[in-house]
Amino acid sequence: MASTSDKQIIFITGATNGIGLDSAIHLANASPNNHIIIGARNLSKGEKVLADIQATKSPKGSFSLVQLDATDDSSITAAAQQLQKDFGRLDILVNNAGICPENASPEDAWPSRSTYRSIFETNVFGPSLITEALLPLLKQSKAPKIINVSSSLGSIAAISDHDAAFSGAPYPAYRMSKAALNMLTAYQYFHLKQFGFKIWTYCPGYVVTDLGRDREQREKLGMESSETSAVGIVEIVEEEEGWGGGWVYWKEGEQLPW
Ligand SMILES: NC(=O)c1ccc[n+]([C@@H]2O[C@H](COP(=O)([O-])OP(=O)(O)OC[C@H]3O[C@@H](n4cnc5c(N)ncnc54)[C@H](OP(=O)(O)O)[C@@H]3O)[C@@H](O)[C@H]2O)c1
């Protein structure tokens, strides 16, 4: 690998699909100074994605790949060790990996213990423990940043307004997991700002991906592409005006209530 010592090192979890993948491509195209580490729970899928980017996207920035399953502690430890060995520091962590296996059906209105467990393992325990494992590397950065990819479905303020758009939307375990993730942002910001960290909760909008296993329906409804979510991630990384940090932001830069 060419020297990355002067580059901005950016690690994106769940970067093999959807918003994570588009963010990886957009960040690489934003600057030749960006080095993007693709986090892949499935290494062979990650290798395929990386080969495809190199062959078709002519990225300005550089890439590498790390295996990371947000639900597996040994995978998190191994990923942290690999990043330590390869780079010795991390500038930006994007906690993007997430799942929403619930359905918009009455049977899923009150989830089972196993549904809660699987969603919280990936969406809450994963980003909490990944951040913890990578903190020593982030502390080596001159300008450490963490972006936690959440959802406005996790907003307690939004669901408390019963007339608001999406207040009646289902997915209770997913919603609770994103509310917990928002607390992680607030907690991290309180404790890490003294070390120069900037931290965001980012809502990427309702976009076409495989999150709900309903890509075709999202396309039919005319939902926006996940590239629009990647634009907001680039704006945060580039510290464009309006993205102050320490709070929850909509993909177009507007601050949202927690
Ligand atoms: N799409 C939306 O409308 C929307 C709205 C609000 C918030 N979000 C949030 O945006 C983030 C990205 O979602 P998406 O819409 O891009 O979904 P997606 O298309 O399903 O992609 C999710 C990514 O996360 C990875 N992933 C899943 N479980 C993992 C685990 N245990 N460890 C590591 N990686 C894992 C997936 O890996 P594989 O490639 O191996 O499947 C995939 O790369 C999520 O946090 C989601 O909650 C999405």
The ligand as a Tripos MOL2 file, in Angstrom:
@<TRIPOS>MOLECULE
LIG
   48    52     1     0     0
SMALL
NO_CHARGES

@<TRIPOS>ATOM
      1 N1        -32.0800    3.3990    3.9560 N.am      1 LIG1
      2 C1        -32.7510    4.2400    4.7220 C.2       1 LIG1
      3 O1        -33.8250    4.7340    4.3180 O.2       1 LIG1
      4 C2        -32.2250    4.6150    6.0810 C.ar      1 LIG1
      5 C3        -32.9390    5.5680    6.8130 C.ar      1 LIG1
      6 C4        -32.4670    5.9410    8.0610 C.ar      1 LIG1
      7 C5        -31.3120    5.3710    8.5620 C.ar      1 LIG1
      8 N2        -30.6310    4.4220    7.8290 N.ar      1 LIG1
      9 C6        -29.4060    3.8450    8.4140 C.3       1 LIG1
     10 O2        -28.3630    3.8760    7.4710 O.3       1 LIG1
     11 C7        -27.4030    2.8410    7.7630 C.3       1 LIG1
     12 C8        -27.0640    2.0790    6.4900 C.3       1 LIG1
     13 O3        -28.2210    1.3960    6.0580 O.3       1 LIG1
     14 P1        -28.5890    1.1480    4.5180 P.3       1 LIG1
     15 O4        -29.9200    1.7530    4.3010 O.co2     1 LIG1
     16 O5        -27.4580    1.5090    3.6410 O.co2     1 LIG1
     17 O6        -28.8200   -0.4590    4.5700 O.3       1 LIG1
     18 P2        -28.2470   -1.6540    3.6840 P.3       1 LIG1
     19 O7        -28.3390   -1.3470    2.2430 O.co2     1 LIG1
     20 O8        -28.9510   -2.8520    4.1990 O.co2     1 LIG1
     21 O9        -26.6950   -1.7070    4.1100 O.3       1 LIG1
     22 C9        -26.3390   -2.0250    5.4340 C.3       1 LIG1
     23 C10       -24.8670   -2.3030    5.5190 C.3       1 LIG1
     24 O10       -24.5820   -2.7040    6.8740 O.3       1 LIG1
     25 C11       -23.8870   -3.9480    6.8280 C.3       1 LIG1
     26 N3        -24.1410   -4.7350    8.0340 N.ar      1 LIG1
     27 C12       -25.3030   -5.2800    8.4660 C.ar      1 LIG1
     28 N4        -25.1020   -5.9610    9.6000 N.ar      1 LIG1
     29 C13       -23.7770   -5.8570    9.8840 C.ar      1 LIG1
     30 C14       -22.9640   -6.3210   10.9240 C.ar      1 LIG1
     31 N5        -23.4210   -7.1250   11.9130 N.pl3     1 LIG1
     32 N6        -21.6510   -5.9850   10.9250 N.ar      1 LIG1
     33 C15       -21.1470   -5.2120    9.9490 C.ar      1 LIG1
     34 N7        -21.8570   -4.7540    8.9150 N.ar      1 LIG1
     35 C16       -23.1740   -5.0720    8.8900 C.ar      1 LIG1
     36 C17       -24.3850   -4.6280    5.5690 C.3       1 LIG1
     37 O11       -23.4510   -5.6330    5.1660 O.3       1 LIG1
     38 P3        -23.7660   -6.6470    3.9480 P.3       1 LIG1
     39 O12       -23.3770   -5.8890    2.7020 O.co2     1 LIG1
     40 O13       -22.8870   -7.8010    4.2410 O.co2     1 LIG1
     41 O14       -25.2300   -6.9460    3.9950 O.co2     1 LIG1
     42 C18       -24.4210   -3.4490    4.6110 C.3       1 LIG1
     43 O15       -23.1310   -3.1760    4.0960 O.3       1 LIG1
     44 C19       -28.0540    1.9700    8.8520 C.3       1 LIG1
     45 O16       -27.4970    2.2960   10.1090 O.3       1 LIG1
     46 C20       -29.5210    2.3710    8.7870 C.3       1 LIG1
     47 O17       -30.1830    2.1860   10.0080 O.3       1 LIG1
     48 C21       -31.0740    4.0290    6.6020 C.ar      1 LIG1
@<TRIPOS>BOND
     1     1     2 1
     2     2     3 2
     3     2     4 1
     4     4     5 ar
     5     4    48 ar
     6     5     6 ar
     7     6     7 ar
     8     7     8 ar
     9     8     9 1
    10     8    48 ar
    11     9    10 1
    12     9    46 1
    13    10    11 1
    14    11    12 1
    15    11    44 1
    16    12    13 1
    17    13    14 1
    18    14    15 2
    19    14    16 1
    20    14    17 1
    21    17    18 1
    22    18    19 2
    23    18    20 1
    24    18    21 1
    25    21    22 1
    26    22    23 1
    27    23    24 1
    28    23    42 1
    29    24    25 1
    30    25    26 1
    31    25    36 1
    32    26    27 ar
    33    26    35 ar
    34    27    28 ar
    35    28    29 ar
    36    29    30 ar
    37    29    35 ar
    38    30    31 1
    39    30    32 ar
    40    32    33 ar
    41    33    34 ar
    42    34    35 ar
    43    36    37 1
    44    36    42 1
    45    37    38 1
    46    38    39 2
    47    38    40 1
    48    38    41 1
    49    42    43 1
    50    44    45 1
    51    44    46 1
    52    46    47 1
@<TRIPOS>SUBSTRUCTURE
     1 LIG1         1 GROUP 0 **** ****
